[in-house]
Amino acid sequence: MLISRRTILITAAAAALPARAAFGQEVINLTISSSHPLAIPWVAPLKTVIVERSNRMLEERGSSHRINWTEAFGGSLYGFEDTLEAVSQQLTDMGWIGALWEPSALPLQNIMYSTPFATSGVQQAVDVMNELNAKNAAMKAEWEANGIVFLGACVSDGYHLFTKKPIEQLSDLKGLKILGVPVCAPWIEPTGATLVSTGLPAQYSQLQTGVGDGSILIATGAYPLKIHEVAPFVTLVDTGPLTFGGFGVSRATWDTLPQDVQEVLTELGMEYSTENARLIEERQASAIQAMKEEGATIAKMPQEQRLEWVSMMPDLGRNWVEAGEADGIPAREIMKEFMATVRARGGKPLRDWDGNI
């Protein structure tokens, strides 16, 4: 069932109360939401994994509990800038949380934006972040401080450039307005371009109307929204797969749930991450091919330009550490642990972001 903002506000109080179903089953009403549509690879598993598998697992385990799901996907309940607050404040019980728009509230979850060109596979990237969130006390505390029970990281393919004119060398970016999330600004600004902060759902119209000359974006996010129609020159950069938040439950909701429901959701959180990674692997190549067939000009950025780009960036690793430590976060230890985990899982970073901390 899809709902509107008005509907959820009217039914929120009632949804918090369990109802009795036939044969002694207890039905728990829960809302699951996202600011982005189901076509996006980190949103689809909310439905295909969390919603569609939860009751089956409860039944298989002999549980008397069942979940009555209310689905609010595609921004029907809140926008991309409110994903953290919507869950933490129980506007929705759970959903996708975009850490990339929360650099102040979730700085540790954004570590991959301070370590571009480090990871080399989507499963590798999501495994790294799930491992850190499971083991590192500071990363756990970050979610708890925001009233969130974190259950699984989301991941994207690496970022590419979608522009209205060809980008044959990095100097071609000078003076351009590039749409993207704020955490990408330190990547873009050394090239002489300006980053215009925005979210994925708004980019098509913003490119149409001249708000931006291009976008720094992932292929699997760009293709479903047809970004290549308004920015037809695609430069395959591949900044390395990145995690940027994930699936979380309101702590206030979580504490009301029976233990068996918590256990099922915890297991499904890891399956959410795995399915997200699988979808990325499956869709990335097909998205690029489809854009080419639909008229986009596809060019791969040469390795020497990738090395040049990462070299001209500021010392993002050290900057991230210094900012974190100023806020009382053990950022130096986390950066070292992060980079060691990436290397242990087969990553070959183009720049040693932990080398000067």
C-alpha positions as CSV (number, residue, x, y, z in Angstrom):
1,M,0.0,0.0,0.0
2,L,1.4,3.4,-1.0
3,I,0.5,6.4,1.2
4,S,0.6,10.1,1.1
5,R,2.0,12.5,3.7
6,R,-1.5,13.4,4.9
7,T,-2.4,9.7,5.3
8,I,0.6,8.9,7.4
9,L,0.0,11.8,9.7
10,I,-3.6,10.8,10.2
11,T,-2.8,7.1,10.8
12,A,0.4,7.4,12.8
13,A,-1.2,7.1,16.2
14,A,-3.3,4.1,15.2
15,A,-0.4,2.4,13.5
16,A,1.6,2.4,16.8
17,L,-0.9,0.1,18.4
18,P,-0.8,-3.7,17.6
19,A,-4.0,-5.4,16.5
20,R,-5.2,-9.0,17.0
21,A,-5.4,-11.2,13.9
22,A,-6.9,-14.6,13.4
23,F,-5.5,-17.7,15.1
24,G,-3.9,-15.8,17.9
25,Q,-1.5,-13.9,15.7
26,E,-0.4,-10.4,16.8
27,V,-0.2,-7.9,13.9
28,I,2.3,-5.1,14.3
29,N,1.8,-2.0,12.1
30,L,5.0,-0.6,10.7
31,T,5.8,2.0,8.1
32,I,8.8,1.8,5.9
33,S,9.8,4.7,3.7
34,S,12.3,6.3,1.3
35,S,12.7,9.7,-0.3
36,H,13.8,8.0,-3.5
37,P,11.7,5.7,-5.8
38,L,11.8,1.9,-5.9
39,A,13.7,2.1,-9.2
40,I,16.9,3.0,-7.2
41,P,19.0,0.0,-6.2
42,W,19.3,1.0,-2.5
43,V,15.6,1.5,-2.2
44,A,14.3,-1.6,-4.0
45,P,15.6,-4.0,-1.3
46,L,13.5,-2.2,1.3
47,K,10.5,-3.8,-0.5
48,T,11.9,-7.0,-2.0
49,V,13.9,-8.0,1.1
50,I,12.6,-6.2,4.2
51,V,8.8,-6.2,3.4
52,E,8.5,-9.3,1.3
53,R,10.6,-11.6,3.4
54,S,9.9,-10.6,7.0
55,N,6.5,-12.3,7.5
56,R,7.7,-15.4,5.7
57,M,10.7,-15.6,8.1
58,L,8.5,-15.0,11.1
59,E,6.1,-17.8,10.0
60,E,9.0,-20.2,9.3
61,R,10.2,-19.6,12.9
62,G,6.9,-20.3,14.4
63,S,6.4,-16.7,15.6
64,S,2.9,-15.5,16.5
65,H,3.9,-12.0,15.2
66,R,3.1,-10.6,11.8
67,I,3.9,-7.2,10.3
68,N,1.3,-5.1,8.5
69,W,3.5,-3.0,6.3
70,T,2.6,0.5,5.1
71,E,5.0,1.6,2.3
72,A,5.8,5.2,1.6
73,F,8.5,5.2,-1.2
74,G,9.4,7.8,-3.8
75,G,9.3,10.8,-1.5
76,S,5.5,10.5,-0.7
77,L,6.2,11.2,2.9
78,Y,9.4,13.3,3.0
79,G,12.2,14.7,0.9
80,F,15.8,13.6,0.4
81,E,17.1,16.1,2.9
82,D,15.0,14.7,5.7
83,T,15.8,11.0,5.7
84,L,17.5,11.0,9.1
85,E,15.0,13.1,10.9
86,A,12.1,11.2,9.5
87,V,13.3,8.0,11.0
88,S,14.8,9.4,14.2
89,Q,11.6,11.4,14.9
90,Q,9.3,8.5,14.0
91,L,7.6,10.1,11.0
92,T,8.3,6.7,9.7
93,D,9.3,3.6,11.7
94,M,12.2,2.7,9.4
95,G,13.7,3.4,6.0
96,W,16.6,4.4,3.9
97,I,18.8,7.0,5.6
98,G,21.1,9.1,3.3
99,A,24.2,9.9,5.4
100,L,25.6,11.9,2.5
101,W,23.2,14.7,3.3
102,E,24.1,14.6,7.0
103,P,27.9,15.5,7.1
104,S,27.4,17.0,10.6
105,A,25.2,14.4,12.2
106,L,26.8,11.3,10.6
107,P,30.4,12.2,9.7
108,L,31.8,8.7,10.3
109,Q,29.3,7.2,7.9
110,N,30.6,9.6,5.3
111,I,34.2,8.4,5.5
112,M,34.2,7.1,2.0
113,Y,33.6,10.6,0.6
114,S,37.0,11.5,2.2
115,T,38.7,8.5,0.7
116,P,37.7,8.5,-3.0
117,F,39.4,6.0,-5.4
118,A,40.0,3.6,-2.4
119,T,37.5,0.8,-3.0
120,S,37.2,-1.4,-6.1
121,G,34.0,-3.5,-5.7
122,V,30.5,-2.9,-4.4
123,Q,30.4,-6.0,-2.2
124,Q,33.8,-5.0,-0.8
125,A,32.6,-1.5,0.0
126,V,29.4,-2.6,1.7
127,D,31.2,-5.3,3.7
128,V,33.8,-2.8,4.9
129,M,31.2,-0.4,6.3
130,N,29.1,-3.2,7.8
131,E,32.1,-4.6,9.5
132,L,33.1,-1.2,10.9
133,N,29.6,-0.4,12.1
134,A,29.5,-3.8,13.9
135,K,32.9,-3.5,15.6
136,N,33.7,0.1,16.1
137,A,32.2,1.7,19.2
138,A,32.3,5.2,17.9
139,M,30.5,4.3,14.7
140,K,27.8,2.5,16.7
141,A,27.5,5.5,19.1
142,E,27.0,7.9,16.1
143,W,23.8,6.1,15.1
144,E,22.6,5.8,18.7
145,A,23.1,9.5,19.2
146,N,20.7,10.1,16.4
147,G,18.1,7.7,17.7
148,I,18.7,5.1,15.0
149,V,19.2,1.3,15.1
150,F,21.4,0.7,12.1
151,L,20.9,-2.6,10.3
152,G,22.7,-2.5,7.0
153,A,24.8,-0.2,4.8
154,C,23.8,0.9,1.3
155,V,26.3,1.1,-1.5
156,S,26.5,2.6,-4.9
157,D,28.8,2.2,-7.9
158,G,31.5,4.8,-8.4
159,Y,30.7,8.3,-9.5
160,H,31.0,9.5,-13.1
161,L,30.5,12.8,-14.9
162,F,27.4,13.6,-16.9
163,T,27.8,16.9,-18.7
164,K,26.3,19.0,-21.5
165,K,29.7,19.2,-23.3
166,P,32.5,16.6,-23.7
167,I,35.1,16.4,-20.9
168,E,38.4,15.4,-22.7
169,Q,40.7,16.6,-20.0
170,L,40.3,17.8,-16.4
171,S,40.7,21.4,-17.4
172,D,37.4,21.2,-19.4
173,L,35.6,21.2,-16.0
174,K,36.9,24.7,-15.2
175,G,34.0,27.1,-14.7
176,L,31.2,24.5,-14.9
177,K,28.4,24.2,-12.4
178,I,28.3,20.5,-11.4
179,L,25.3,19.2,-9.6
180,G,26.0,16.8,-6.7
181,V,25.8,16.1,-3.0
182,P,27.7,18.5,-0.7
183,V,30.3,15.8,0.3
184,C,31.5,15.8,-3.3
185,A,32.5,19.4,-3.3
186,P,36.1,18.7,-2.3
187,W,36.4,16.4,-5.3
188,I,35.0,18.9,-7.8
189,E,36.4,22.2,-6.6
190,P,40.1,21.4,-7.4
191,T,39.2,21.1,-11.0
192,G,37.9,24.7,-11.1
193,A,34.3,23.7,-11.3
194,T,31.6,24.7,-8.7
195,L,29.5,22.1,-7.0
196,V,25.8,22.9,-6.8
197,S,24.3,21.0,-3.9
198,T,21.2,19.0,-4.8
199,G,19.6,15.5,-4.6
200,L,19.1,13.0,-7.3
201,P,15.4,13.4,-7.8
202,A,15.8,17.1,-8.7
203,Q,18.7,16.8,-11.1
204,Y,16.9,16.3,-14.4
205,S,14.9,19.5,-14.2
206,Q,17.9,21.4,-12.9
207,L,20.0,20.4,-15.9
208,Q,17.1,21.3,-18.2
209,T,16.8,24.8,-16.7
210,G,20.5,25.6,-16.5
211,V,20.9,25.3,-12.8
212,G,23.8,23.0,-13.6
213,D,26.1,22.3,-16.6
214,G,26.5,18.7,-15.5
215,S,26.4,16.3,-12.7
216,I,28.7,14.0,-10.7
217,L,26.6,10.9,-10.3
218,I,26.5,7.2,-10.3
219,A,25.3,5.4,-13.4
220,T,22.7,3.2,-11.6
221,G,21.1,6.3,-10.2
222,A,21.4,8.4,-13.3
223,Y,19.9,6.0,-15.8
224,P,16.4,5.4,-14.2
225,L,16.0,9.2,-14.0
226,K,17.2,9.7,-17.6
227,I,19.9,12.2,-16.7
228,H,21.7,11.3,-19.9
229,E,18.9,12.9,-21.9
230,V,19.8,16.4,-20.6
231,A,23.5,15.8,-20.0
232,P,24.5,13.4,-22.8
233,F,28.3,13.3,-22.4
234,V,29.1,10.6,-19.9
235,T,32.7,10.4,-18.7
236,L,33.3,7.1,-16.8
237,V,35.5,8.2,-13.9
238,D,34.8,5.4,-11.4
239,T,35.7,7.0,-8.1
240,G,35.3,3.6,-6.5
241,P,32.1,2.3,-4.9
242,L,30.9,4.2,-1.9
243,T,28.6,3.6,1.1
244,F,26.5,6.5,2.1
245,G,24.1,5.5,4.8
246,G,21.7,2.6,4.7
247,F,18.7,0.9,6.4
248,G,17.8,2.1,9.8
249,V,15.0,1.8,12.4
250,S,13.8,4.4,14.8
251,R,15.2,3.5,18.3
252,A,11.8,4.5,19.7
253,T,10.1,2.0,17.4
254,W,12.7,-0.7,17.9
255,D,12.3,-0.8,21.6
256,T,8.6,-1.6,21.3
257,L,9.2,-4.6,19.0
258,P,9.2,-8.2,20.2
259,Q,12.6,-9.9,20.2
260,D,11.8,-12.3,17.4
261,V,10.8,-9.3,15.1
262,Q,14.0,-7.6,16.1
263,E,16.0,-10.7,15.2
264,V,14.3,-11.0,11.8
265,L,14.9,-7.4,10.9
266,T,18.5,-7.6,12.0
267,E,19.1,-10.5,9.7
268,L,17.3,-8.9,6.8
269,G,19.4,-5.8,7.3
270,M,22.5,-7.7,6.1
271,E,20.4,-9.2,3.3
272,Y,19.4,-5.7,2.3
273,S,23.1,-4.8,1.9
274,T,23.8,-7.9,-0.1
275,E,20.9,-7.4,-2.4
276,N,21.8,-3.7,-2.9
277,A,25.3,-4.7,-3.9
278,R,23.9,-7.4,-6.3
279,L,21.6,-4.9,-7.9
280,I,24.4,-2.5,-8.4
281,E,26.6,-5.1,-10.1
282,E,23.8,-6.2,-12.3
283,R,22.6,-2.8,-13.3
284,Q,25.8,-0.8,-13.7
285,A,26.9,-2.3,-17.0
286,S,23.4,-2.5,-18.4
287,A,22.8,1.2,-17.5
288,I,25.9,2.4,-19.3
289,Q,25.0,0.3,-22.3
290,A,21.4,1.5,-22.4
291,M,22.6,5.1,-22.2
292,K,24.9,4.5,-25.1
293,E,22.0,3.0,-27.1
294,E,19.8,5.9,-26.3
295,G,22.2,8.5,-27.7
296,A,24.6,9.3,-24.9
297,T,28.3,9.7,-25.8
298,I,30.3,7.4,-23.5
299,A,34.0,8.0,-22.8
300,K,36.3,6.4,-20.2
301,M,38.6,8.7,-18.3
302,P,42.2,7.5,-18.8
303,Q,44.0,6.2,-15.7
304,E,46.5,9.0,-15.8
305,Q,43.7,11.5,-15.5
306,R,42.2,9.6,-12.6
307,L,45.6,9.7,-10.9
308,E,45.9,13.4,-11.7
309,W,42.5,14.1,-10.3
310,V,43.0,12.2,-7.0
311,S,46.4,13.9,-6.6
312,M,45.1,17.4,-7.0
313,M,42.5,16.9,-4.3
314,P,43.2,18.3,-0.8
315,D,44.4,15.8,1.8
316,L,40.9,14.7,2.5
317,G,41.9,11.9,4.9
318,R,43.9,14.2,7.1
319,N,41.1,16.9,7.0
320,W,38.5,14.3,8.0
321,V,40.7,13.2,10.9
322,E,41.4,16.7,12.1
323,A,37.7,17.7,11.9
324,G,36.7,14.5,13.7
325,E,39.2,14.9,16.5
326,A,38.2,18.5,17.0
327,D,34.7,17.1,17.8
328,G,36.1,14.5,20.2
329,I,35.8,11.6,17.8
330,P,38.7,9.0,17.6
331,A,38.9,9.8,13.8
332,R,42.6,8.9,13.4
333,E,42.0,5.4,14.7
334,I,38.9,5.0,12.5
335,M,40.7,6.2,9.4
336,K,43.5,3.7,10.0
337,E,41.0,0.9,10.7
338,F,39.0,1.8,7.6
339,M,41.9,1.8,5.2
340,A,43.3,-1.4,6.7
341,T,39.9,-3.0,6.3
342,V,39.7,-1.9,2.6
343,R,43.2,-3.3,1.9
344,A,42.4,-6.5,3.8
345,R,39.4,-7.0,1.5
346,G,41.4,-6.6,-1.6
347,G,41.2,-2.8,-2.2
348,K,44.1,-1.0,-3.9
349,P,43.6,2.7,-3.2
350,L,44.9,5.2,-5.7
351,R,45.9,7.4,-2.8
352,D,46.9,6.4,0.7
353,W,44.5,8.6,2.7
354,D,45.9,7.3,6.0
355,G,49.5,8.1,5.0
356,N,49.7,11.6,6.4
357,I,47.7,11.4,9.6
